[in-house]
Amino acid sequence: MTKLTQKGVVTAIQRMRGNIWAAARAFRVSRTAIQHRIHADLEMQQILTDEREALCDDAETALVAATRDRKPWAICYLLDTIGKDRGWRCNPITPQ
C-alpha cells in the first residue's frame, strides 16, 4: 500500500484543487484512505478547506462575469440565491 505522507497528500490536494477522489486516484488508494489521513491531521484539514474555498471563489468570479455578460441563467441563479432575501425568485415554487 502507498504511504500517504503529509507532503504527498497536501501536494495531491493542491494539484487536484481539493478533489479528494482525484487525489486518491493519484495515489492508487481509496477515497476513504485519503479522508482518514486528512481527518488525522489538522493542517491537512485546513489546506483542504482552503483549496475548496479558492475553488468557490473562482466559481463566484465566473458567475459575476456571466451576470455582467447578461447571461439569463446566471442572472436567475444569482437572484435565486443572493437575491432571495430581497424577494427575488426566477424559478417559482409550484405547489405539489
Order of alpha helices (4+ residues) and beta strands (2+ residues): alpha-alpha-alpha-alpha-alpha
